[in-house]
Amino acid sequence: MLGLNSLLKLFRKTFAPKVEGRGFLPRRYYLHRALEALDEDDIDEAVRMITLAGQDKKKSARWRMVCQQVIFRCRVLVSIHEKQMDQINTELEIFGKTEDLRNLYLRLQEVERKARDILKNYELRLLEQLSESTASVAQPS
Amino acid sequence: MIQERNLSIPGGLTGAVLGVAAELALEELTGMEVVGGLLAVIGAGFGLIRIDRRIYEATINLVNRVPVEPTSDYRDVLEQIDEMSIELPELRESFVKLIRAGIEAQRA
């Protein structure tokens, strides 16, 4: 198994990244990559991999499951950013007396808001794909 | 956890091809046929079933990474998980099963 694992790792590091963007590889490869990205909170990559895995119309139960996992993680991260925004707001009211500090807090809040909006956008994109897959299951063409 | 049990042919084939490649590499290194097709078979099986275990681990990992306030009890956490899994039916079902298994384990 050591030889096989080494070969898999070599494949993933060298050959796979060059061709994965074309969607030629098996769906499970993309699901694995999506789960890896999810572990590292690389949501952008996870969404990219999920999208590549779900290119064909027939989406598997595994695809739906991984897609839902990414959506769930997006929601968790959104809630974390919203809590941080609340915290910044509170601190702004208490400590934001000077212009410099006030600007700093406002900048921090802007960063948090941007991060939250990006995650919400990912969530919406995946929910759309998920609902398409539900529709295709409900009404097979 | 996952209802679908059909096996992935591309996954199996990829595993088998990698297994053959591993065997050839071993043959090249050792000069002998030491595994006789075994790695190809293992590779195929690996490609077919590994993803389910990985998805299961990821589900547990997701629950573990839900932020918990020091003051909140398990009902708050359940409520939080419930809210966040709206429109995610399969994941919600998996969470319910995990939680039930946890409660059963605590009782035992």
Contacts between the chains, C-beta under 8 A, distances in Angstrom:
chain1	res1	chain2	res2	distance
A	1	B	39	7.9
A	1	B	42	6.7
A	3	B	22	4.0
A	3	B	23	7.9
A	3	B	25	6.2
A	3	B	26	5.7
A	3	B	39	6.8
A	4	B	18	6.1
A	4	B	19	6.0
A	4	B	22	4.7
A	4	B	39	5.7
A	4	B	42	6.8
A	4	B	43	5.6
A	4	B	46	7.2
A	6	B	22	7.9
A	7	B	18	5.3
A	7	B	21	5.8
A	7	B	22	5.1
A	7	B	25	7.1
A	8	B	18	6.1
A	11	B	18	6.9
A	25	B	14	7.9
A	26	B	8	6.5
A	26	B	10	3.5
A	26	B	11	5.0
A	26	B	13	7.8
A	26	B	14	5.5
A	26	B	47	7.7
A	27	B	8	7.1
A	27	B	10	7.1
A	27	B	11	7.8
A	28	B	8	5.4
A	28	B	10	7.4
A	28	B	11	4.3
A	28	B	47	7.0
A	28	B	50	7.9
A	28	B	51	4.8
A	29	B	11	7.9
A	29	B	14	7.3
A	31	B	51	5.8
A	31	B	54	7.8
A	31	B	55	7.6
A	32	B	51	6.6
A	32	B	54	6.4
A	35	B	54	5.6
A	35	B	55	7.1
A	35	B	58	4.9
A	38	B	58	6.3
A	39	B	58	7.2
A	39	B	61	6.6
A	60	B	4	6.1
A	60	B	6	8.0
A	61	B	2	5.4
A	61	B	3	5.9
A	61	B	4	3.6
A	61	B	90	6.9
A	62	B	2	6.3
A	62	B	4	6.6
A	62	B	51	6.1
A	62	B	52	7.4
A	62	B	55	6.3
A	64	B	90	5.8
A	65	B	2	6.0
A	65	B	55	5.6
A	65	B	59	8.0
A	65	B	90	5.3
A	65	B	91	6.6
A	65	B	94	7.5
A	66	B	55	6.4
A	66	B	58	7.5
A	68	B	85	7.8
A	68	B	88	4.1
A	68	B	89	8.0
A	68	B	90	5.9
A	68	B	91	3.9
A	69	B	55	7.6
A	69	B	58	5.6
A	69	B	59	6.7
A	69	B	62	5.8
A	69	B	91	6.2
A	71	B	88	6.0
A	72	B	62	5.8
A	72	B	84	5.8
A	72	B	85	6.1
A	72	B	88	6.1
A	72	B	91	5.8
A	73	B	62	6.3
A	73	B	65	7.6
A	75	B	84	4.4
A	76	B	62	7.8
A	76	B	65	6.8
A	76	B	66	5.9
A	76	B	67	7.1
A	76	B	84	6.3
A	79	B	67	7.5
A	79	B	80	8.0
A	79	B	84	7.4
A	80	B	67	6.1
A	83	B	67	8.0
A	127	B	87	6.5
A	130	B	87	7.6
A	130	B	88	7.9
